[in-house]
């Protein structure tokens, strides 16, 4: 994107966000890799980089803290299954079939009866799904 041309973008190295940045920004922006997202956010707050690309929830939570008041979340959600995957999931042991079925049933019920949205809206100003 032209808006990011020549900008320094921080990402956590060896992450899906780093993979996306390599694919999408390497020709237009300077990608700076950090050991952790927290390190990238420190660099952002110190004005060493122009932006951080990472998990929306993690970045938003940081922006609500004193050290994150310098910054804001901008842009649209990026959908790229090739590098970023298809969403968030929970890992269970294969043999825990009953637990998996109960988990999936509970999530389905929470979504259809509005409980999920109510909880989401209580904690975040954006949808997590």
Protein Blocks (a to p, Z undefined) as FASTA:
>chain_A
ZZlgoiacdddehifklmmmmmmmmmmmccdddfbfklmmmmmmnopafbdcddfklmmm
mmmpmklmmpccedjddddfklnonbdcddddfklmmlmmmmmmmmmmmmmnommmmmmm
mmpccdfZZ
